[in-house]
Amino acid sequence: MKSADLLADAFTRVQESVHSAVEGLSADDLHVRLDEGANSIAWLVWHLTRIQDDHVSDAFDVEQVWFCQDWAARFDLPFEKGATGYGHSSEQVASVQVGSPELLLGYHDAVHERSVDFVRGLNARSLERVVDEAWSPPVTLGVRLISVIADDLQHVGQAAFVRGSLERR
């Protein structure tokens, strides 16, 4: 199995987990916070998708799906259009409101499709390309993609936990 196939499989597992965490929920369920400082499913899925979109787009030097497919306007969130959720306050988390699961899933699926298209064309040599020199050691494409996948899996696991808590109520 090639590295590209492993990366595509990992991104697909994220997508499948996002669908499991979101499908069938009401808009109200998406916004439930287990306590006033907790993240909602809507925020978690929006954030993990924004990070994937931001980081993958940057690594491949293309415009984010958030902008080129006009998802920023569809979400119409009350903060800077380029925000990814990193460092958000409790109030900002609460302000991520969506009207339906389909909005979250549509954006995630669009980002997933692009991510998989990009990684399917990779080879071992391309994974060694440095994409961020701000770190020591510099970050390679392979390390960046694994970092995105790891972050996404943590956040979708949190979303699944919140959903499980809601289902037990």
C-alpha positions in Angstrom: 0.0 0.0 0.0 1.3 3.4 -0.9 1.5 6.4 1.5 -1.0 8.2 -0.6 -3.5 5.4 -0.1 -3.0 5.4 3.7 -3.5 9.2 3.9 -6.7 9.0 1.7 -8.0 6.2 4.0 -7.2 8.3 7.1 -9.1 11.3 5.7 -12.0 9.0 4.8 -12.1 7.7 8.3 -12.4 11.3 9.5 -15.2 11.9 7.1 -17.1 8.8 8.1 -16.8 9.7 11.8 -18.0 13.2 11.1 -21.1 11.8 9.4 -21.7 9.4 12.3 -21.4 12.3 14.8 -23.7 14.7 12.9 -26.3 12.8 10.8 -29.8 12.7 12.2 -29.3 15.4 14.8 -31.5 18.5 15.0 -30.0 22.0 14.8 -30.7 22.3 18.6 -28.7 19.1 19.2 -25.8 20.5 17.2 -25.6 23.5 19.5 -25.8 21.7 22.9 -22.8 22.3 25.2 -22.4 19.9 28.1 -21.5 22.8 30.2 -21.0 26.5 29.6 -17.3 26.1 28.7 -17.7 23.0 26.5 -17.6 22.8 22.7 -20.8 22.0 20.8 -20.9 19.4 18.0 -21.5 22.3 15.5 -18.3 24.1 16.7 -16.2 20.9 16.8 -17.1 19.8 13.3 -16.8 23.3 11.9 -13.4 23.8 13.5 -12.0 20.5 12.5 -13.1 21.1 8.9 -11.7 24.7 8.9 -8.4 23.4 10.2 -8.3 20.7 7.5 -9.3 23.2 4.8 -6.8 25.9 6.0 -3.8 23.5 6.4 -4.3 21.4 3.4 -5.0 24.4 1.1 -1.8 26.1 2.5 0.3 23.0 1.9 -0.8 22.7 -1.7 -0.8 26.5 -2.2 -4.5 26.8 -3.3 -7.4 28.9 -2.1 -9.5 27.4 0.7 -12.8 25.7 -0.1 -14.2 28.0 2.6 -13.7 31.0 0.2 -13.7 29.6 -3.3 -16.9 27.7 -2.8 -18.4 30.5 -0.7 -18.9 28.5 2.5 -18.0 31.5 4.5 -21.1 33.3 3.2 -23.3 30.2 3.8 -22.2 29.9 7.4 -22.4 33.7 8.0 -20.5 33.5 11.3 -20.0 36.7 13.4 -16.2 36.8 13.3 -13.4 37.3 10.8 -14.1 35.2 7.6 -10.7 33.5 7.8 -11.2 32.3 11.4 -10.6 28.6 12.0 -11.7 28.4 15.7 -8.2 28.3 17.0 -8.1 30.2 20.3 -11.9 30.8 20.3 -13.5 32.0 23.5 -16.5 30.3 25.0 -18.7 33.1 23.5 -17.2 32.5 20.1 -17.8 28.8 20.4 -21.5 29.5 21.3 -21.8 31.8 18.2 -21.2 28.9 15.8 -24.8 28.3 14.9 -26.0 26.3 11.9 -29.5 25.7 10.7 -29.0 22.0 9.8 -26.6 19.1 9.8 -26.5 19.4 6.0 -24.5 22.7 6.2 -21.8 21.1 8.3 -21.7 17.9 6.3 -21.7 19.8 3.0 -18.7 21.8 3.9 -16.9 18.9 5.4 -17.6 16.7 2.3 -16.3 19.4 0.0 -13.1 19.8 2.0 -12.7 16.0 2.3 -13.1 15.6 -1.5 -10.3 18.1 -2.2 -8.0 16.7 0.5 -8.3 13.2 -0.9 -7.8 14.5 -4.5 -4.6 16.1 -3.4 -3.2 13.2 -1.3 -4.0 10.6 -4.0 -1.4 12.2 -6.2 1.4 12.1 -3.7 4.5 9.9 -3.6 7.1 9.4 -0.8 9.3 12.1 -2.2 6.5 14.7 -2.2 5.8 14.0 1.5 9.3 15.2 2.3 8.7 18.7 0.9 8.9 21.4 3.6 5.6 23.3 3.9 6.3 25.4 7.1 9.7 26.7 8.1 8.4 28.5 11.2 9.1 25.4 13.3 12.3 23.7 14.3 12.7 21.3 12.6 10.7 22.6 9.6 7.4 20.8 8.9 7.2 18.5 5.9 4.0 17.9 4.0 3.8 14.4 5.4 4.1 15.6 9.0 1.5 18.4 8.3 -1.0 15.9 6.9 -0.6 13.5 9.8 -1.0 16.5 12.2 -4.3 17.5 10.5 -5.6 13.9 10.6 -4.7 13.6 14.3 -6.3 16.9 15.2 -9.4 16.0 13.2 -9.8 12.6 14.9 -9.5 14.1 18.3 -12.2 16.7 17.6 -14.6 14.3 15.9 -14.1 11.9 18.9 -15.2 14.8 21.1 -18.2 15.4 18.9 -19.1 11.7 19.1 -18.8 11.9 22.9 -21.2 14.8 23.0 -23.6 13.0 20.7 -23.5 9.9 23.0 -24.2 12.1 26.0 -27.2 13.6 24.2 -28.5 10.1 23.3 -28.4 9.0 26.9 -30.5 11.8 28.2 
